[in-house]
Amino acid sequence: MKVLLLGGNGQVGHELRRSLAPLGDLVVTTRDGLLTGGATCEVLDLADLDAIAPLVDRVQPDLVVNATAYTAVDRAESEREQAMRINAEAPRRLAEACHRAGASLVHYSTDYVFSGDATAPYGEEAPTCPVGAYGASKLAGEEAIRESGVSHLILRTAWVYGLHGNNFMRTMLRLGGEREELRVVSDQVGCPTPAWLIADVTAQLLQIRTPTPTGVLHLVSRGKTSWHGFAEAIFEVAERRRVISRPPRVLAIPTSEYPTPARRPAYSVLDTTEVVRWLRRELPDWRVALEGTFDRAQKGMSCFRLLNMPEKR
Ligand SMILES: NC(=O)c1ccc[n+]([C@@H]2O[C@H](COP(=O)([O-])OP(=O)(O)OC[C@H]3O[C@@H](n4cnc5c(N)ncnc54)[C@H](OP(=O)(O)O)[C@@H]3O)[C@@H](O)[C@H]2O)c1
């Protein structure tokens, strides 16, 4: 099988480079043709919409996995057009090109397609109602893919973190090394999900044959917590594993005390019953997944270097 992976340097894209490799011939793109680590790859800037179809036509993949997205949630409020271009128009062009070429498409979406007003986990069929520009652009991307007629799998995930790129875990560890006290929002609830888990489950779903999973599936770690609970867990694991010597105090604050340009869903828990049915195995609890992330960081490489954080004095 020939697989075209778009966005090999993102959090999820980086992990997909590893998990998709055993599936066959893997062709990777980044915006500048360079992979983290220094190797070269194919170039694709999705802002150049006319470059998408020619790349698909030239590579002739059996499967395209799109790990690219405009993910700057707050900036999207003032850059709505750019967010729409990358998250909706580019996936539309990509889906149409895949459909013409007979390739299937795997795409990622977000809990931000929901309003966050629910009190029980969102199923795949729950009504969508994004509260911000980023969520609206991602929802438009989902709809464009469905309309194209391409054979597709859209995996909605949430609260993504990992060893690469900008994410909550790395930010906490960096700030925790610099400050005595951190104030973290405790009234937004979700499912922290490591990029490696998303990449591993993607590869596992692609290996399921007859019938192949298609449509929308929710893919997040099991359980739920707040950003405050997640921060406390990160520091508890980091101290126990001697990644940091002295964790900061983590104070719980309401969202109203941490105003941001974009409104965020207060309740972002996704129901994973369907993906578990396909996988025939449970997904790890978010705390187990966090331990697994530290395991990966500490395997063979300096945790401090991997997490890019200064050592606390
Ligand atoms: N992060 C989260 O918390 C979260 C939550 C829910 C869903 N998701 C979804 O999960 C998927 C993966 O997200 P992630 O966390 O891995 O995102 P990420 O780390 O921000 O990576 C996004 C990737 O998209 C690339 N990209 C952005 N604009 C591009 C353009 N114009 N042309 C080509 N590439 C472009 C980036 O390239 P550069 O490296 O060159 O910038 C980067 O490699 C996305 O669909 C996202 O919407 C993420």
PDBQT file of the ligand as one rigid body, heavy atoms in Angstrom, charges set to zero:
ROOT
HETATM    1  N1  LIG A 401      -3.772  19.992  19.182  1.00  0.00    +0.000 N 
HETATM    2  C1  LIG A 401      -4.938  19.658  19.730  1.00  0.00    +0.000 C 
HETATM    3  O1  LIG A 401      -5.169  19.812  20.936  1.00  0.00    +0.000 OA
HETATM    4  C2  LIG A 401      -6.027  19.070  18.863  1.00  0.00    +0.000 A 
HETATM    5  C3  LIG A 401      -7.277  18.821  19.449  1.00  0.00    +0.000 A 
HETATM    6  C4  LIG A 401      -8.279  18.259  18.663  1.00  0.00    +0.000 A 
HETATM    7  C5  LIG A 401      -8.043  17.951  17.346  1.00  0.00    +0.000 A 
HETATM    8  N2  LIG A 401      -6.833  18.216  16.797  1.00  0.00    +0.000 N 
HETATM    9  C6  LIG A 401      -6.653  17.914  15.381  1.00  0.00    +0.000 C 
HETATM   10  O2  LIG A 401      -5.673  16.905  15.256  1.00  0.00    +0.000 OA
HETATM   11  C7  LIG A 401      -4.946  17.077  14.040  1.00  0.00    +0.000 C 
HETATM   12  C8  LIG A 401      -3.469  17.110  14.336  1.00  0.00    +0.000 C 
HETATM   13  O3  LIG A 401      -3.221  18.213  15.209  1.00  0.00    +0.000 OA
HETATM   14  P1  LIG A 401      -1.792  18.459  15.874  1.00  0.00    +0.000 P 
HETATM   15  O4  LIG A 401      -2.041  18.691  17.323  1.00  0.00    +0.000 OA
HETATM   16  O5  LIG A 401      -0.835  17.408  15.451  1.00  0.00    +0.000 OA
HETATM   17  O6  LIG A 401      -1.452  19.863  15.211  1.00  0.00    +0.000 OA
HETATM   18  P2  LIG A 401      -0.065  20.613  15.120  1.00  0.00    +0.000 P 
HETATM   19  O7  LIG A 401       0.945  20.000  16.019  1.00  0.00    +0.000 OA
HETATM   20  O8  LIG A 401      -0.380  22.065  15.252  1.00  0.00    +0.000 OA
HETATM   21  O9  LIG A 401       0.388  20.311  13.639  1.00  0.00    +0.000 OA
HETATM   22  C9  LIG A 401      -0.293  20.851  12.551  1.00  0.00    +0.000 C 
HETATM   23  C10 LIG A 401       0.524  20.579  11.324  1.00  0.00    +0.000 C 
HETATM   24  O10 LIG A 401      -0.140  21.222  10.227  1.00  0.00    +0.000 OA
HETATM   25  C11 LIG A 401       0.847  21.855   9.460  1.00  0.00    +0.000 C 
HETATM   26  N3  LIG A 401       0.311  22.983   8.721  1.00  0.00    +0.000 N 
HETATM   27  C12 LIG A 401      -0.334  24.067   9.199  1.00  0.00    +0.000 A 
HETATM   28  N4  LIG A 401      -0.617  24.905   8.193  1.00  0.00    +0.000 NA
HETATM   29  C13 LIG A 401      -0.121  24.327   7.068  1.00  0.00    +0.000 A 
HETATM   30  C14 LIG A 401      -0.082  24.706   5.711  1.00  0.00    +0.000 A 
HETATM   31  N5  LIG A 401      -0.580  25.867   5.286  1.00  0.00    +0.000 N 
HETATM   32  N6  LIG A 401       0.496  23.872   4.824  1.00  0.00    +0.000 NA
HETATM   33  C15 LIG A 401       1.034  22.697   5.228  1.00  0.00    +0.000 A 
HETATM   34  N7  LIG A 401       1.041  22.288   6.502  1.00  0.00    +0.000 NA
HETATM   35  C16 LIG A 401       0.463  23.099   7.405  1.00  0.00    +0.000 A 
HETATM   36  C17 LIG A 401       1.886  22.334  10.451  1.00  0.00    +0.000 C 
HETATM   37  O11 LIG A 401       3.075  22.586   9.748  1.00  0.00    +0.000 OA
HETATM   38  P3  LIG A 401       4.261  23.464  10.367  1.00  0.00    +0.000 P 
HETATM   39  O12 LIG A 401       4.959  22.514  11.289  1.00  0.00    +0.000 OA
HETATM   40  O13 LIG A 401       5.050  23.854   9.167  1.00  0.00    +0.000 OA
HETATM   41  O14 LIG A 401       3.593  24.625  11.042  1.00  0.00    +0.000 OA
HETATM   42  C18 LIG A 401       1.946  21.145  11.386  1.00  0.00    +0.000 C 
HETATM   43  O15 LIG A 401       2.828  20.173  10.910  1.00  0.00    +0.000 OA
HETATM   44  C19 LIG A 401      -5.491  18.362  13.415  1.00  0.00    +0.000 C 
HETATM   45  O16 LIG A 401      -6.474  18.033  12.473  1.00  0.00    +0.000 OA
HETATM   46  C20 LIG A 401      -6.137  19.090  14.574  1.00  0.00    +0.000 C 
HETATM   47  O17 LIG A 401      -7.180  19.944  14.156  1.00  0.00    +0.000 OA
HETATM   48  C21 LIG A 401      -5.813  18.757  17.525  1.00  0.00    +0.000 A 
ENDROOT
TORSDOF 0
